[in-house]
Amino acid sequence: MFYIVESDKSFYEVTFDLEPVIQRLGFSVLQAHDFGEMLRSKDIDFDDECKVFEIFNFRQTEKLLSQDMRLSLALPWRISVYTENGATKIGLIKPTALLATLAPVADWARLAREIEERAIQIVDETR
């Protein structure tokens, strides 16, 4: 269900390098949430880093939503960059696994595979 890789880069290098790869591979970054910074700004002792990028491919999203608007509940796709035990990791929930839990629809599975392949490519190239 998860695809997570470890990077030799620092957290900051990965978060800097990620967005150009996302864009080059046909996605857009809708929003980036810096959970680590948000928690620390609320005086919560949080030592790790965690930034979640919401990514979107407009054409693929239109195809999914034209089949079933309930799929909007599972969007946008997310790529997370975080630190754990001193290591920088990049990961995502696989779209194929997520959509398979919602309903076994053949068209969804095909689109999910396309999105997943591209999202994994984004993670691997940023690594």
QUIKA-V420696 format. One record per residue. SS is DSSP state (helix for helix, strand for strand, loop for the rest). PHI is phi in radians with two decimals (none if undefined). D_LAST is the distance of its C-alpha to the last C-alpha in Angstrom with 2 decimals. Layout:
<<SS;PHI;D_LAST> <SS;PHI;D_LAST>>
This chain:
<<loop;none;19.29> <strand;-1.83;15.87> <strand;-2.19;12.47> <strand;-2.33;10.29> <strand;-2.22;7.46> <strand;-1.69;7.20> <strand;-1.98;4.99> <loop;-1.43;7.31> <loop;-1.43;7.27> <loop;-1.30;10.06> <helix;-0.94;10.50> <helix;-1.18;12.10> <helix;-1.11;9.67> <helix;-1.11;7.00> <helix;-1.14;10.21> <helix;-1.26;11.48> <helix;-1.36;8.86> <helix;-1.18;8.64> <helix;-1.05;12.33> <helix;-1.07;12.89> <helix;-1.20;10.55> <helix;-0.96;12.45> <helix;-1.17;15.64> <helix;-1.09;15.22> <loop;-1.66;14.80> <loop;1.58;17.98> <loop;-1.97;17.31> <strand;-2.12;18.50> <strand;-1.61;17.60> <strand;-1.41;20.85> <strand;-2.82;20.26> <strand;-2.25;17.93> <strand;-1.93;19.39> <strand;-1.64;18.82> <helix;-1.11;20.29> <helix;-1.02;20.21> <helix;-1.13;22.18> <helix;-1.06;24.47> <helix;-1.13;25.39> <helix;-1.14;26.08> <helix;-1.18;28.16> <loop;-1.77;30.36> <loop;1.05;31.00> <loop;-1.73;28.98> <loop;-1.29;27.69> <loop;-2.35;23.95> <loop;-1.50;21.96> <loop;-1.47;18.40> <loop;-1.94;16.25> <strand;-2.76;15.50> <strand;-2.28;14.89> <strand;-1.93;15.32> <strand;-1.80;14.94> <strand;-1.54;17.68> <strand;-2.04;17.00> <strand;-2.66;19.83> <loop;-2.03;20.92> <helix;-1.10;24.61> <helix;-1.19;26.02> <helix;-1.17;24.49> <helix;-1.14;25.49> <helix;-1.07;28.97> <helix;-1.12;29.30> <helix;-1.14;28.47> <helix;-1.19;30.74> <helix;-1.21;33.53> <helix;-1.53;33.71> <loop;-2.88;33.72> <helix;-1.13;33.41> <helix;-1.10;32.67> <helix;-1.12;29.10> <helix;-1.06;28.69> <helix;-1.21;28.58> <helix;-1.76;25.18> <loop;-1.87;23.65> <loop;-1.37;21.46> <strand;-1.30;18.25> <strand;-2.28;15.85> <strand;-2.13;12.19> <strand;-1.94;12.10> <strand;-2.05;10.15> <strand;-2.64;12.25> <strand;-1.91;13.30> <strand;-2.63;15.33> <loop;0.92;17.38> <loop;1.45;15.62> <strand;-1.81;12.08> <strand;-1.61;9.31> <strand;-2.21;8.39> <strand;-2.25;7.33> <strand;-2.73;10.10> <strand;-2.71;13.01> <strand;-1.55;16.52> <loop;-1.15;17.09> <helix;-0.99;19.59> <helix;-1.12;21.65> <helix;-1.20;22.32> <helix;-1.13;23.10> <helix;-1.22;25.45> <helix;-1.14;27.04> <helix;-1.29;28.20> <helix;-1.43;29.89> <loop;-3.09;31.84> <loop;-1.47;31.66> <loop;-1.79;32.12> <helix;-1.01;31.31> <helix;-1.11;30.33> <helix;-1.14;27.92> <helix;-1.09;26.30> <helix;-1.11;25.89> <helix;-1.13;24.36> <helix;-1.07;22.09> <helix;-1.08;20.80> <helix;-1.07;20.16> <helix;-1.14;18.32> <helix;-1.08;16.28> <helix;-1.01;15.32> <helix;-1.23;14.17> <helix;-1.15;12.33> <helix;-1.14;10.44> <helix;-1.08;9.77> <helix;-1.04;8.51> <helix;-1.08;6.00> <helix;-1.11;5.16> <helix;-1.28;5.50> <helix;-1.38;3.78> <loop;-0.71;0.00>>
